[in-house]
């Protein structure tokens, strides 16, 4: 009993890693986080990322809520890749925090663009939130035909 009281007073490191830190599996992460491993990760090492739901498009910190390729029901607030806005990408996991990879279908390579939620769109001035897959969207300059 005395030992438990001492541990409570001094604090105890649970051994669980925080959001953003490296992990090997979901059991490594604090409650409310999942170990998200990219298929392109050379060492199979993941990062703990906060959980989100399919109803969310953007998380509180502006991260995109993504489903894991191995289990789409597992969704995380994706902390981002290395490709900046406007840079080429193969998929959204390449893009920086808050961006998605979009192929405009015009023959050009896909690029990272700012993500938005069509239900509550927030885009830079002069841009609109275009539907990607409801409620997911991306910020783009409106077509001339659709502007009044």
N, C-alpha and C positions, 0 to 999 in steps of 0.2 A: 504494500500500500504506500509506504514511504517513497519507494522508487518511482511509482507512478506519479506522485505529487511532485517530485523533483523534476521529472521529465516534463510535466505540464508547465512548471515554472520556468524552466530553462528553454523550453521550445524543443521541438523534435523535427528534424528534417525527415519528411515522409519518403524521400528518395524519388518522388515523382517530378518530372520535368515540366516546366512552364511552357505556355504557348510561345512558339518561335524557336524553341530549343530542339536539338536532335533527339530522335527516338528510334527504337527498333520495332515497337509494336504499341497498340493502344493501351496496354497495361502500364507503359512507361509514363503516360501523360496524366496531368491533373484532371480532376472531374470536370466534365464539360468540354473536353478536348479529345481529339482523335489523332492518331499517328498517320499522317498523310505521306505516302511514298510515291514519288513520280516514277513512271515507267522508265524514264531516261536517267534515273539516278544510278551512277556507275557502281556505287557500293551498296545499293539497296537501302541506304539510310533515309529515314523519313524526318519530318518535322512535326511537332505537336501544333495543331491548329484548332481554333475554337469551332465547336459544332454549330451548325445552322440547319434550318429546315427548308424544304422544297418551296415553301411559300415566300421565303426571303430571296431577294435578288442581290441586294447589297447588305453587307453586315454593318454594324454600328461604326466600325473604323473605316468604312469605305471599301472593304475587301469584297470580292466577288464570291458568292456562295456557290461552290462547285461540288458535284457528285464525284465520288471516286470511281475510276474506270472499273476496278475490280468489284465494287459493290455500290451502285448508284444510290442506294438508300442511305449510305453514309455520306453526309454532306459536311463540308468545312468552309470556314471563312478563309479563302486561299490567300496566303501571304505574299504571293507574287513571284514571278520569275525575273529574268534579267533584261528582257526586251522592253524598251521604253515606248511610249506612245509614238505611233508612226513607223516603228520598226517592223520588219518582217517577222512572221511567226508561223509555226506549224499548227499549234493549238493554243488555247487560252493559258495553259500552264506555263507557256513561254513568256507571257506578258507580265509587266510590273503590276503591283497591287492596284486594284480598282479598274483594270483594263481587261478587255476580251479580244480574242483573235477573230477577225472578220474577213471573210472572202466576199468581196463585192460582186463577184461573178462577171467582171468586165475584162477578164484575161490577165489582170495584174495579180501579183502575189498577195496573199492575205497579210494584213497588218494589225497591230495592236491599236485599239481605239478605246476611249473612255466608256465604261459600262454605265448603264442607268436602269432604273426600274420604271417601266411605262406607267405604272399606277401612281407614281409620285416622281416624275422626271426632274432631274437636276442636271443640266448641261451648261457648258460655257455659253455666254451671250452669242446669239446668232446661230445657235445649233439647236437641233430637236432630238428627242429620244425616239429612235426608230425601233420597231419591234424586231427582235431576233427570234426568240421563242417565248411566248407569253409567260411570265411578266418580264422576262429578260429583254433588255434593249441595249442599244449603243448610241452614243452621241454622234451626230452627223450634220452636215450642212444640208438644209432642206432643198429638195428638187425645185427647180424654177417653176414647174407646172403646178406644184402644190402650194406655192406661196401666193397670197392674194395681191 
